[in-house]
Amino acid sequence: MTDVTRLCVGVLGGMGPEATVDFFGKLVAATPATRDGDHLRILIDDDPTVPDRSAGIAGTGPSPAPHLARMARGLVALGAQLLVMPCNGAHAFEADVRAAAPGVPFLSLIEATVAATRARRPDVVRVALLATDGTLASRIYHRAFEAAGVRVSVPDADDQRQVMDAIYAIKRGERGPAAADALRAVAERLASEGAEVVIAACTEVPLVLRDGDVRVHGHNVDVISSTDALVARTIAVALRGAEAR
């Protein structure tokens, strides 16, 4: 595509709606602007009817791929010149989104998060994932981090059930301490076993667990928000009208 001053951003959202709102709010807040016209044009398809990503990955439910492809085509038809998807698990179907919108750049949330982690901690050897069952099963983060020479730790079966319970509680709108405490406990157990960085690899997680919340042996453990990583990457690419892979 031709170089332009800035790109209109199309957001495949609704997975879940509050995570999409969080992404949009952070995108607006992080954009350097002194007036309305300095902000990006953002098109958001906030569609909560996208089939469950974990079930689609496991083969126990319909694949969300056709739905995501329709969303991508619809956003491009409305003028989107750059596509983003603030849902980690949906990136297991990234190839279908790209195929639906040939020639339109798509920013990988996974790649953005790996890059943000390496930028924060260039010496990182092991990271821990707080993610949905589907994201873990797809191994999208495993492949990306291992390609960068970083090992990945995941919760054991009991802790993973605790993570999923917390994610579904957040999706129900429960913002009390229970979900945050559960996620923090799992993160701290993984950190105590050698993980140097915790990846909030589900966009619901940063709604309750933030950098500075996880401590082991009296020291903070870095928490990298996948939402924040995608926000930074989106602004960097959209404002300069650059090509994305």
N, C-alpha and C positions, 0 to 999 in steps of 0.2 A: 504494500500500500504506500501511497505517497506520503512524504513527510508533512506534517501539519503542526501548527503552533501547540495545540493540545488535542487530546482525543476524548470523544464522548464515551463514557464508561457504561457498559451494560452489566448489571448484576443479576446473576442467577441466584435468587434468594428464597426465603421461606423455609430454610432447613436448619434451624427453626426460625420463626419470625423474629424473636427477640435477639437472636444472634445476628440476624440481618440488620436490625435496627442498630445494634451495637456497632457493627461494621460501618454503617452509613454515618452514624454520629461521630465516630472516630475519624472517618475520612474527612468530614467537614471540618472538624476541629483541627486536624493536622495540616490542612491545606493552607499555604501562605496566602493570605487575602486581607485586603483592607476595605473591600467593597464587594457587593454581590457578584459583580462581573468577573471577579478574580477567581471564583470557584469553578469547579468542573461541572459539566453537564453530566448528570447521573440518571440512567434509566434503570429502574428496579422492577424485576418481576418477582414479587414476593408470593410464591405459590406453595402453600403448605400441603398441597395434595400430591407432591412428588412422592412416589412410593418409597417406603422405608429402605434406606441405603444398606443397613446391616442385613436385613432380610434378603435384599437383592443380591448381595455379595455371597451370602450363605446358600442361596438357591431355594430358600424357604418362602420366598415371596416374589412378586413381579420385579423385573429389572427396572430401575428408574431411567435407564439409558434413553429410551424413546422420548420420555417426558422431558429430560434435560436437553435433548437435541431440539425439540420443539421450542423450548424456552430460548435457546441460543438463536435459532432462526428468527423468532419473533423479535428479540432485542435488536438484532442486526437490521431487520426490516424497519424498525423504528429509528434507526440511525446510530446504533452502537458501533464504535470503531475499536473497542477494546473490551474483552470479556473477562469477568472475574466471578468466582464462585466461593463465597465464604462458608463452605461446608467441607470438612476434611474427607469424610467418607465418600462423598460424591465424586471425589477425585479418582476413585477406582474406575470411574466411567469417563475420565477426561478425554480419552481418544474419541469417544462418541460425540462429545461436545465440539472438539476440534474439527471432526469430520463434517459436522452440521454447518459449520461456519468457516469454510476454507478462505484463507486470505485475511481473516480477522484475527489479530493477536489474542491469545488466551494466556493469562498469567496464572501459573501454577501456585496454589497456596502451599503445596508441599515444598517446592523448590524455594519459595520465598522464606519459609520457616527454617529450612536447613541453612540458607544463606545468612539469615538473621542470627542463628545460633553460632555459626562460625565467626561472624563479625563480632559478636559479644565475647565469645570464648574461642579464640583461634586454636588454643591448645586442648580443646575438649576431646576426650577419649570415649566417654560413654554418656548417653542421654537416657532418660526415662520417659515413656509415653503415657499420658493420660488421654485415652481415646476410646471410641466406641468399639464394640466387638467387631463390627465390619471393617473399620479402619485397620485394626490389628490383623484381622484375617487376610485382608488384601495385601498386606506387607508393603504398602506404598511408601511408608516412612522408613521401613527397614531398608528397602532398596536404595532410597535416596541418601540416607545417612551412611550406609555401608559403602556406597560409591565415593563418599567424601572421607572414608577412613574412620568413621565413627561407629562404635558399637551401640546397640539398642537394648534396653531393658524394658520388660513389660510386667505388669502385675501378675501375681499367681491367680489361680481360678477364683479363690474367695475374694481377693482384693478387686479383681476385675468385676465381679458381681456388685461390689460396693461402688465402684466407679460408675457402672451402668445405672444403678439405683439413683446415684446422685445426679447424673445427667438427665434422667427422666424426671426427677424432682424439679430440676431447674426448668425443664420444658413445661412443667405444670405451673410455673410461676412461683415456686417456693424459693425465696431468697433469704431465708433464715440461716442460722449458723450450721444447721445439720449437714447440708450438702457441702458447704465449704470445709467443715471439719472432716468429713469423710474423705474428700479429695486430698486434703492436706495430710491426713494420716497415711494414705497410700503413697503419696509423693515422698513423705519423709522416710517411710520404710524402704522405698527404692533408692533414695539418696544414701541411706545408711548402709546399703549393700554395694555402693560404689558409683552410682549415677551422679555425675557432676552437675548436670542441668536437667530440669524437668520441662518437658514440652507439653503445653496445653494444646493437645492435638485434636481437640473438639472445640468448636466455636462457642459451645455453651459453657465450657470450663472457665474461660476468662471473665464470665459474668459474676463469678463468686470467688475465684482464686486468682490472686495477682502476684506479681513480682514482689518479693519481700515477705510473703506469707509463709514460706517454707524454710524451716531452720533445722539443722542437724548439728549436734555437738556445739551449740551456741553460735553457729555460723549460718548466714543466709545462703540458700541454694538458689541459683538463678532460675527463674520461671520465664520461659519464652512463650508469649501468646501468639498463636498462629493468626489470630485476627489482626493484631498489631503488625505482624510481619507483612500480611497482605496489604494492609492500609499503606504502609511505607512504600512498598513496591508499586502499588497502583498509582500513588501520587508521583513517584519518581518517573514512571513511564508515561503516564497521561500528560503531565505538564510539559514534557519535552517532546511529545509527539513521536516517541521512539518506537522502533519495532520491538516486539516481544516474541519469544519463541512460542 
